[in-house]
């Protein structure tokens, strides 16, 4: 095969041949860009076209036989409650071209190979499979739905399963990224976040983070996969996610730095505190329910609603300068540090990136015009992408690389209204409610407080599905067991947590 050799002037012309396709005689044309079209010699209409970029996975040449492996859209009828409707779904299909001579087979095979090579598709991938995420189907999803498409596209890969929490972070931190054209996670969003953190801890982080990342939905939420596929007009499915990786189209992705003192964590999806974090983390006991666990536990939590004291400070994006009240520089410098936190415990919490790794955005917001919203809060929700799961769109205006986070803040809200808001999260229209404050921010500082009516109990700060700070246990410095529990979290609950955005720092495979 000619690989990625440039097309000659002769090759630029359309190749037309009489061929047999799947046993039927046709007049077929191979266009300069690799697209194929054919129709029977007697037919006046009914031409079939096959787009190389949008439908072809790969090819195989065996003498005069040219097999074109494709992933094409088909319209299928579905029935729901007696109503029939049409839906578009991609299916695997092989087109077997029988050419007259081996020489003609070589010409067509070389041109198609050259055109595929010019598309910038990945040739070798490193794939991380989480066998424990969601309904624990990651291994099966890879074998039955991911591997066959990669094989059809002639993409080489190295696959490794995760065996414990933060294993993907460890893998990404030591992987020889020069050998691969991308790192693909067959998992929920958590493994993708681990990979990002692993890459940014490296000494060569500025090169490593440029390696394109991919996500195949195999978890409970799958917010990143849903956001990416939805942006390209594609239904959120495993096969569509794999095909978007194969096609090799990419987009940049904002990365948020979550910082408390010397401790850093990097986020690509969301930060939540209050009701949403409680639902996300406390519903873990119902993980066997899959994504339905979120709906079930949402109802339980709204029935027994909690509110939290605290403070939210932010640098608003243009157009949102009127939200909240102005914050003076003196107020901004007050970091609400916990005076009861011993130096020993503070040192134990510095699970920070070493100086060789990425240190966060270089832009300082100290002189910016900060504003503030005071609690109590039902929840605070920061989003980097529109969807947090396949069914919930908390941030309809979020963009992948606009340099902002979309903040959603709810304070006083009746339970009945709150329930109706949760039911409207499927299309994002809940943000139009007067009970919802929605804005874009360049930087954010959260000071999480205690539960209203229960001053000894705090809440949960959840970043991309992982608990980074927890205050819903009555921590006592005289209780060794409780002190040990506190140390397991990356940050302290109570002192301020700062969030800032590095625009377009990462790269991710995307449908368009």
VEXDREN-2710 file (C-alpha; in Angstrom, 1 decimal):
% VEXDREN-2710
k/r/px/py/pz
1/UNK/0.0/0.0/0.0
2/UNK/1.1/3.5/-0.7
3/UNK/0.4/4.7/2.9
4/UNK/0.4/8.4/3.2
5/UNK/2.2/9.2/-0.1
6/UNK/0.6/12.3/-1.8
7/UNK/-1.7/11.7/-4.7
8/UNK/-0.2/12.3/-8.2
9/UNK/-2.0/14.3/-10.8
10/UNK/-3.0/11.1/-12.6
11/UNK/-4.5/9.8/-9.3
12/UNK/-6.5/13.0/-8.9
13/UNK/-8.8/12.0/-11.8
14/UNK/-11.9/9.9/-11.1
15/UNK/-11.4/6.2/-11.6
16/UNK/-14.3/4.5/-13.2
17/UNK/-14.6/0.7/-13.6
18/UNK/-17.2/-2.0/-14.2
19/UNK/-17.1/-4.0/-11.0
20/UNK/-19.1/-6.5/-9.0
21/UNK/-20.1/-5.3/-5.6
22/UNK/-21.4/-7.9/-3.2
23/UNK/-22.0/-10.1/-6.2
24/UNK/-23.9/-7.6/-8.3
25/UNK/-22.6/-5.8/-11.4
26/UNK/-22.2/-2.1/-11.2
27/UNK/-20.5/0.9/-12.8
28/UNK/-18.4/2.3/-10.0
29/UNK/-16.4/5.5/-9.6
30/UNK/-13.6/6.2/-7.2
31/UNK/-13.3/9.9/-6.7
32/UNK/-10.1/11.9/-5.9
33/UNK/-11.0/12.3/-2.2
34/UNK/-11.7/8.6/-1.8
35/UNK/-15.5/8.7/-2.0
36/UNK/-17.1/5.8/-3.8
37/UNK/-20.3/5.9/-5.9
38/UNK/-21.9/3.2/-8.0
39/UNK/-25.1/2.3/-9.9
40/UNK/-26.1/-0.5/-12.2
41/UNK/-25.4/0.0/-15.9
42/UNK/-29.1/0.0/-16.8
43/UNK/-30.3/2.2/-13.9
44/UNK/-31.1/5.9/-14.6
45/UNK/-31.4/6.9/-10.9
46/UNK/-30.6/5.3/-7.6
47/UNK/-26.9/6.0/-7.3
48/UNK/-25.3/4.9/-4.1
49/UNK/-22.5/6.9/-2.5
50/UNK/-20.0/6.0/0.3
51/UNK/-18.2/8.8/2.0
52/UNK/-14.6/7.9/2.9
53/UNK/-14.5/10.3/5.8
54/UNK/-18.0/9.9/7.2
55/UNK/-18.7/6.2/6.6
56/UNK/-15.5/4.2/5.8
57/UNK/-13.6/2.4/8.6
58/UNK/-10.9/0.8/6.5
59/UNK/-10.0/-1.5/3.6
60/UNK/-8.5/-4.8/2.8
61/UNK/-7.1/-5.8/-0.6
62/UNK/-6.8/-9.5/-1.6
63/UNK/-5.7/-9.6/-5.3
64/UNK/-8.7/-8.5/-7.3
65/UNK/-10.9/-8.4/-4.2
66/UNK/-11.2/-5.0/-2.4
67/UNK/-13.2/-5.1/0.9
68/UNK/-14.4/-1.7/2.0
69/UNK/-15.4/-1.9/5.7
70/UNK/-18.0/0.8/6.5
71/UNK/-20.1/2.1/9.3
72/UNK/-23.2/3.5/7.6
73/UNK/-26.4/5.1/8.8
74/UNK/-29.6/3.2/8.3
75/UNK/-33.2/4.3/9.0
76/UNK/-35.0/1.8/11.2
77/UNK/-38.5/1.7/12.5
78/UNK/-39.2/1.4/16.2
79/UNK/-42.5/0.9/18.0
80/UNK/-43.3/2.6/21.4
81/UNK/-46.7/2.3/23.0
82/UNK/-48.3/1.5/19.7
83/UNK/-46.7/4.5/17.9
84/UNK/-44.2/3.7/15.1
85/UNK/-41.3/6.1/14.6
86/UNK/-38.2/6.1/12.5
87/UNK/-34.7/6.4/14.0
88/UNK/-31.3/6.6/12.4
89/UNK/-28.7/4.1/13.6
90/UNK/-25.2/3.2/12.4
91/UNK/-24.5/-0.4/11.4
92/UNK/-21.4/-2.3/10.2
93/UNK/-21.4/-3.3/6.6
94/UNK/-18.8/-4.6/4.2
95/UNK/-18.8/-3.8/0.5
96/UNK/-16.8/-6.4/-1.5
97/UNK/-15.6/-4.9/-4.8
98/UNK/-14.4/-7.4/-7.4
99/UNK/-12.2/-5.7/-10.0
100/UNK/-11.2/-7.1/-13.4
101/UNK/-7.4/-7.3/-12.7
102/UNK/-5.0/-7.3/-9.7
103/UNK/-3.4/-4.1/-11.2
104/UNK/-6.7/-2.3/-11.0
105/UNK/-7.2/-3.6/-7.5
106/UNK/-3.8/-2.2/-6.6
107/UNK/-4.7/1.2/-8.1
108/UNK/-8.0/1.4/-6.1
109/UNK/-6.4/0.1/-2.9
110/UNK/-3.5/2.5/-3.1
111/UNK/-5.7/5.5/-3.7
112/UNK/-8.1/4.6/-0.8
113/UNK/-5.1/4.0/1.5
114/UNK/-3.6/7.3/0.6
115/UNK/-6.9/9.1/1.1
116/UNK/-7.5/7.5/4.5
117/UNK/-3.9/8.4/5.5
118/UNK/-4.5/12.0/4.6
119/UNK/-7.5/12.3/7.1
120/UNK/-5.2/12.4/10.1
121/UNK/-6.8/9.3/11.8
122/UNK/-5.0/7.6/14.7
123/UNK/-2.9/4.6/13.8
124/UNK/-2.1/3.3/17.3
125/UNK/-4.0/3.9/20.5
126/UNK/-3.5/3.2/24.2
127/UNK/-6.8/2.0/25.6
128/UNK/-7.7/2.0/29.4
129/UNK/-10.6/-0.2/30.3
130/UNK/-12.3/0.1/33.7
131/UNK/-14.0/-3.2/34.4
132/UNK/-15.6/-1.9/37.6
133/UNK/-17.4/1.2/36.4
134/UNK/-21.2/1.6/35.8
135/UNK/-22.7/-1.9/35.6
136/UNK/-19.2/-3.4/35.5
137/UNK/-19.5/-4.1/31.7
138/UNK/-16.3/-2.3/30.6
139/UNK/-14.5/-5.6/29.6
140/UNK/-17.5/-6.8/27.7
141/UNK/-18.0/-3.4/26.0
142/UNK/-14.4/-3.4/24.8
143/UNK/-14.5/-7.0/23.5
144/UNK/-17.9/-6.8/21.7
145/UNK/-18.2/-3.2/20.6
146/UNK/-14.9/-1.4/20.7
147/UNK/-12.4/-4.0/19.4
148/UNK/-14.4/-5.0/16.3
149/UNK/-14.6/-1.4/15.0
150/UNK/-10.9/-0.7/15.7
151/UNK/-9.9/-4.0/13.9
152/UNK/-12.1/-3.0/11.0
153/UNK/-10.3/0.4/10.8
154/UNK/-6.9/-1.3/10.9
155/UNK/-6.0/0.6/14.1
156/UNK/-3.4/-1.0/16.4
157/UNK/-3.9/-0.7/20.1
158/UNK/-2.5/-1.6/23.5
159/UNK/-5.2/-2.3/26.1
160/UNK/-4.8/-2.3/29.9
161/UNK/-7.4/-2.7/32.5
162/UNK/-7.5/-0.7/35.8
163/UNK/-7.2/-2.7/39.0
164/UNK/-7.7/-0.1/41.7
165/UNK/-8.6/3.6/42.2
166/UNK/-6.2/6.0/40.7
167/UNK/-4.6/3.2/38.6
168/UNK/-5.4/5.1/35.4
169/UNK/-3.6/8.2/36.8
170/UNK/-0.6/6.0/37.6
171/UNK/-0.7/4.6/34.0
172/UNK/-0.9/8.0/32.4
173/UNK/1.9/9.3/34.6
174/UNK/4.4/6.8/33.3
175/UNK/3.1/6.0/29.8
176/UNK/5.5/6.5/26.8
177/UNK/3.1/8.8/25.0
178/UNK/5.4/9.1/22.0
179/UNK/4.3/5.6/20.9
180/UNK/0.6/6.5/20.6
181/UNK/-1.8/8.8/18.7
182/UNK/-4.3/8.9/21.6
183/UNK/-5.3/7.6/24.9
184/UNK/-8.9/6.2/25.0
185/UNK/-10.9/5.4/28.2
186/UNK/-13.5/2.7/28.1
187/UNK/-15.1/3.9/31.3
188/UNK/-17.2/6.6/33.0
189/UNK/-15.9/10.1/33.4
190/UNK/-13.7/9.3/36.5
191/UNK/-11.0/7.4/34.6
192/UNK/-10.7/10.2/32.0
193/UNK/-10.2/12.6/34.9
194/UNK/-7.5/10.3/36.4
195/UNK/-5.7/10.3/33.0
196/UNK/-5.7/14.1/32.8
197/UNK/-4.3/14.4/36.3
198/UNK/-1.7/11.7/35.5
199/UNK/-0.5/13.6/32.4
200/UNK/-0.3/16.9/34.2
201/UNK/1.8/15.5/37.0
202/UNK/4.6/14.5/34.5
203/UNK/7.8/16.4/34.0
204/UNK/6.9/16.6/30.3
205/UNK/3.3/17.6/31.0
206/UNK/3.2/20.3/28.4
207/UNK/3.8/17.6/25.7
208/UNK/1.9/14.8/27.3
209/UNK/-1.3/16.8/27.7
210/UNK/-1.4/17.4/23.9
211/UNK/-2.0/13.7/23.3
212/UNK/-5.6/13.4/22.2
213/UNK/-7.9/11.8/24.7
214/UNK/-11.0/9.7/23.9
215/UNK/-13.9/8.5/26.0
216/UNK/-16.2/5.5/25.3
217/UNK/-19.3/5.6/27.6
218/UNK/-19.1/2.6/30.0
219/UNK/-20.0/4.3/33.3
220/UNK/-23.0/5.5/35.2
221/UNK/-23.1/9.1/34.1
222/UNK/-21.1/9.4/30.9
223/UNK/-21.4/13.2/30.8
224/UNK/-18.3/13.9/28.7
225/UNK/-19.3/11.3/26.0
226/UNK/-22.8/12.7/25.9
227/UNK/-21.5/16.3/25.6
228/UNK/-19.1/15.5/22.8
229/UNK/-21.5/13.4/20.7
230/UNK/-24.4/15.8/21.2
231/UNK/-22.3/18.7/20.0
232/UNK/-21.7/16.8/16.7
233/UNK/-25.4/15.9/16.3
234/UNK/-24.8/12.2/17.1
235/UNK/-26.8/10.0/19.5
236/UNK/-24.8/9.0/22.6
237/UNK/-23.9/5.4/22.0
238/UNK/-20.8/3.3/22.4
239/UNK/-20.4/2.7/18.7
240/UNK/-20.7/6.4/17.8
241/UNK/-18.1/7.2/20.4
242/UNK/-15.7/4.7/19.0
243/UNK/-16.3/6.0/15.4
244/UNK/-15.6/9.5/16.5
245/UNK/-12.2/8.3/17.8
246/UNK/-11.5/6.4/14.6
247/UNK/-12.3/9.4/12.4
248/UNK/-9.7/11.4/14.3
249/UNK/-11.4/14.8/14.6
250/UNK/-10.3/16.7/17.6
251/UNK/-11.2/19.8/19.7
252/UNK/-9.5/21.5/22.6
253/UNK/-10.9/21.2/26.1
254/UNK/-10.7/23.5/29.1
255/UNK/-9.1/22.2/32.2
256/UNK/-10.0/23.6/35.6
257/UNK/-7.4/23.7/38.5
258/UNK/-9.0/23.1/41.9
259/UNK/-6.6/24.4/44.6
260/UNK/-6.5/24.6/48.4
261/UNK/-3.2/25.8/49.7
262/UNK/-0.5/23.7/48.1
263/UNK/-2.9/20.9/47.1
264/UNK/-4.1/20.7/43.4
265/UNK/-6.6/18.6/41.5
266/UNK/-7.5/19.0/37.8
267/UNK/-11.1/18.8/36.6
268/UNK/-12.6/18.5/33.1
269/UNK/-16.3/18.0/34.0
270/UNK/-17.8/19.6/37.1
271/UNK/-17.5/20.6/40.8
272/UNK/-20.6/20.2/43.0
273/UNK/-21.4/21.0/46.6
274/UNK/-24.8/20.7/48.4
275/UNK/-27.7/18.7/47.0
276/UNK/-26.1/17.6/43.7
277/UNK/-22.9/16.3/45.4
278/UNK/-25.0/14.6/48.1
279/UNK/-26.9/12.8/45.3
280/UNK/-23.8/11.9/43.3
281/UNK/-21.8/10.5/46.2
282/UNK/-24.4/9.1/48.6
283/UNK/-26.2/7.3/45.8
284/UNK/-23.1/5.1/45.4
285/UNK/-24.7/2.4/47.5
286/UNK/-27.3/2.1/44.7
287/UNK/-24.7/1.7/41.9
288/UNK/-26.2/-1.6/40.9
289/UNK/-29.2/0.5/39.5
290/UNK/-27.0/2.1/36.9
291/UNK/-27.9/5.7/36.0
292/UNK/-31.4/5.2/37.5
293/UNK/-29.7/5.6/40.9
294/UNK/-29.5/9.3/40.4
295/UNK/-33.2/9.8/39.8
296/UNK/-34.1/7.5/42.8
297/UNK/-31.8/9.3/45.3
298/UNK/-32.7/12.7/44.0
299/UNK/-36.3/12.1/45.2
300/UNK/-35.1/10.9/48.6
301/UNK/-32.9/13.9/49.1
302/UNK/-35.5/16.5/48.0
303/UNK/-38.0/15.0/50.5
304/UNK/-35.4/15.5/53.3
305/UNK/-33.8/18.7/51.9
306/UNK/-30.6/20.0/53.4
307/UNK/-29.2/23.6/53.1
308/UNK/-25.7/24.7/53.7
309/UNK/-24.1/27.9/55.0
310/UNK/-21.2/29.2/53.0
311/UNK/-20.0/31.7/50.5
312/UNK/-19.3/31.8/46.8
313/UNK/-16.9/34.3/45.3
314/UNK/-16.2/34.7/41.6
315/UNK/-14.9/36.7/38.7
316/UNK/-17.8/36.9/36.3
317/UNK/-17.5/36.6/32.5
318/UNK/-18.6/39.6/30.4
319/UNK/-22.4/40.0/30.6
320/UNK/-22.6/38.6/34.1
321/UNK/-21.1/41.5/36.0
322/UNK/-24.4/42.3/37.8
323/UNK/-24.7/38.9/39.5
324/UNK/-23.9/39.0/43.3
325/UNK/-22.5/41.9/45.2
326/UNK/-19.0/43.5/44.8
327/UNK/-16.2/42.0/46.9
328/UNK/-13.6/44.3/48.4
329/UNK/-9.9/43.3/48.3
330/UNK/-9.9/42.9/52.1
331/UNK/-12.8/40.5/51.9
332/UNK/-11.1/38.6/49.1
333/UNK/-7.9/38.2/51.1
334/UNK/-9.8/36.5/53.9
335/UNK/-9.4/32.8/53.0
336/UNK/-11.6/31.5/55.9
337/UNK/-8.8/29.1/57.0
338/UNK/-9.7/26.6/59.7
339/UNK/-7.9/27.6/62.9
340/UNK/-8.4/24.2/64.4
341/UNK/-6.5/22.4/61.7
342/UNK/-3.2/21.3/63.2
343/UNK/0.1/21.7/61.3
344/UNK/0.5/17.9/61.3
345/UNK/-2.9/17.5/59.6
346/UNK/-2.2/20.3/57.2
347/UNK/1.1/18.7/56.1
348/UNK/-0.6/15.3/55.6
349/UNK/-3.1/16.9/53.3
350/UNK/-0.4/18.3/50.9
351/UNK/-0.8/15.5/48.3
352/UNK/0.3/18.1/45.9
353/UNK/1.7/17.9/42.4
354/UNK/5.5/18.1/42.5
355/UNK/7.1/21.2/41.1
356/UNK/8.0/19.4/37.9
357/UNK/4.3/19.1/37.0
358/UNK/1.7/21.6/35.7
359/UNK/1.2/24.3/38.3
360/UNK/-2.1/25.7/37.0
361/UNK/-3.1/28.7/34.9
362/UNK/-0.5/31.5/34.8
363/UNK/-3.1/34.2/34.8
364/UNK/-3.7/35.9/38.2
365/UNK/-7.2/37.2/39.1
366/UNK/-6.1/39.0/42.3
367/UNK/-6.8/42.4/40.7
368/UNK/-10.0/41.3/39.0
369/UNK/-13.4/42.5/40.0
370/UNK/-14.6/39.8/42.3
371/UNK/-18.3/39.4/43.3
372/UNK/-19.9/37.3/46.0
373/UNK/-23.1/35.4/46.9
374/UNK/-23.8/34.5/50.5
375/UNK/-25.6/31.3/51.6
376/UNK/-27.4/29.4/52.7
377/UNK/-27.3/27.3/49.6
378/UNK/-29.3/24.3/48.3
379/UNK/-26.4/23.7/45.9
380/UNK/-23.5/25.2/43.9
381/UNK/-22.6/23.5/40.6
382/UNK/-19.7/24.4/38.3
383/UNK/-19.7/22.9/34.9
384/UNK/-17.1/22.6/32.1
385/UNK/-19.4/20.9/29.5
386/UNK/-23.2/20.9/29.0
387/UNK/-24.0/17.4/30.2
388/UNK/-23.1/15.7/33.5
389/UNK/-24.8/12.5/32.5
390/UNK/-26.7/11.1/29.5
391/UNK/-29.9/12.4/30.9
392/UNK/-29.0/15.6/32.8
393/UNK/-27.9/18.9/31.1
394/UNK/-27.0/21.3/33.9
395/UNK/-25.2/23.8/31.7
396/UNK/-26.9/24.4/28.4
397/UNK/-24.6/27.3/27.5
398/UNK/-21.3/25.6/28.4
399/UNK/-18.6/25.4/25.7
400/UNK/-15.6/23.0/25.6
401/UNK/-12.9/25.7/25.3
402/UNK/-14.3/29.1/26.0
403/UNK/-12.2/29.7/29.1
404/UNK/-15.1/29.8/31.4
405/UNK/-17.0/27.6/33.9
406/UNK/-20.8/27.7/33.9
407/UNK/-22.0/28.2/37.5
408/UNK/-25.4/27.2/38.7
409/UNK/-26.4/28.4/42.2
410/UNK/-29.7/27.6/44.0
411/UNK/-30.4/29.1/47.4
412/UNK/-34.0/29.4/48.7
413/UNK/-36.3/27.1/46.7
414/UNK/-39.5/25.2/47.8
415/UNK/-39.3/21.5/47.6
416/UNK/-42.1/21.3/45.0
417/UNK/-40.4/23.8/42.8
418/UNK/-37.0/22.0/43.2
419/UNK/-38.6/18.7/42.1
420/UNK/-39.9/20.4/39.0
421/UNK/-36.5/21.9/38.3
422/UNK/-34.9/18.5/38.6
423/UNK/-37.4/17.1/36.0
424/UNK/-36.4/19.9/33.6
425/UNK/-32.7/19.1/33.7
426/UNK/-33.1/16.8/30.7
427/UNK/-33.2/19.8/28.3
428/UNK/-31.6/22.5/30.4
429/UNK/-34.7/24.7/30.6
430/UNK/-34.6/24.6/34.4
431/UNK/-32.0/27.5/34.3
432/UNK/-34.8/29.9/33.3
433/UNK/-36.4/29.6/36.8
434/UNK/-36.1/32.7/39.0
435/UNK/-34.8/30.3/41.7
436/UNK/-31.7/29.5/39.6
437/UNK/-28.7/31.8/39.3
438/UNK/-26.8/30.9/36.1
439/UNK/-23.6/32.6/35.0
440/UNK/-20.3/32.1/33.4
441/UNK/-17.1/32.7/35.6
442/UNK/-13.4/33.0/34.9
443/UNK/-12.5/32.0/38.4
444/UNK/-14.4/30.8/41.5
445/UNK/-13.8/30.5/45.2
446/UNK/-16.0/28.3/47.4
447/UNK/-16.1/28.5/51.2
448/UNK/-18.2/25.5/52.1
449/UNK/-20.0/25.8/55.5
450/UNK/-22.0/23.6/57.8
451/UNK/-25.6/22.4/57.4
452/UNK/-28.3/24.8/58.4
453/UNK/-29.8/23.5/61.7
454/UNK/-26.8/21.2/62.3
455/UNK/-23.7/23.3/62.9
456/UNK/-21.5/20.3/63.6
457/UNK/-22.1/18.7/60.2
458/UNK/-20.9/19.9/56.8
459/UNK/-21.4/18.6/53.3
460/UNK/-19.5/17.0/50.4
461/UNK/-17.3/18.8/47.8
462/UNK/-17.4/16.5/44.7
463/UNK/-15.1/17.0/41.7
464/UNK/-15.9/14.9/38.6
465/UNK/-17.5/12.2/40.8
466/UNK/-14.7/12.0/43.4
467/UNK/-14.9/13.4/46.9
468/UNK/-12.1/16.0/47.5
469/UNK/-13.5/17.3/50.8
470/UNK/-16.0/16.0/53.3
471/UNK/-17.6/17.7/56.3
472/UNK/-20.5/15.4/57.0
473/UNK/-18.7/13.7/59.9
474/UNK/-18.1/15.5/63.2
475/UNK/-14.4/15.7/63.1
476/UNK/-12.6/16.0/66.4
477/UNK/-8.9/16.5/66.9
478/UNK/-9.1/14.2/69.9
479/UNK/-10.6/11.3/67.9
480/UNK/-7.8/9.4/66.2
481/UNK/-10.2/7.4/64.0
482/UNK/-12.0/10.5/62.8
483/UNK/-8.7/12.3/62.2
484/UNK/-7.6/9.4/60.0
485/UNK/-10.8/9.6/58.0
486/UNK/-10.2/13.3/57.3
487/UNK/-6.8/12.5/56.0
488/UNK/-8.2/10.3/53.2
489/UNK/-9.6/13.3/51.4
490/UNK/-7.5/15.5/49.2
491/UNK/-8.6/18.8/50.8
492/UNK/-10.1/20.1/54.1
493/UNK/-13.8/21.0/54.4
494/UNK/-14.2/24.6/55.5
495/UNK/-11.2/26.5/54.2
496/UNK/-11.7/28.1/50.8
497/UNK/-11.3/26.1/47.6
498/UNK/-10.2/28.1/44.5
499/UNK/-11.1/27.1/40.9
500/UNK/-9.6/28.6/37.8
501/UNK/-9.6/27.7/34.1
502/UNK/-6.8/27.0/31.6
503/UNK/-8.5/27.5/28.2
504/UNK/-8.1/24.7/25.7
505/UNK/-5.3/23.0/27.7
506/UNK/-6.3/19.4/26.7
507/UNK/-7.2/17.8/23.4
508/UNK/-10.1/15.3/23.0
509/UNK/-11.5/13.3/20.1
510/UNK/-14.8/14.7/18.9
511/UNK/-17.3/13.9/16.2
512/UNK/-16.7/17.3/14.5
END
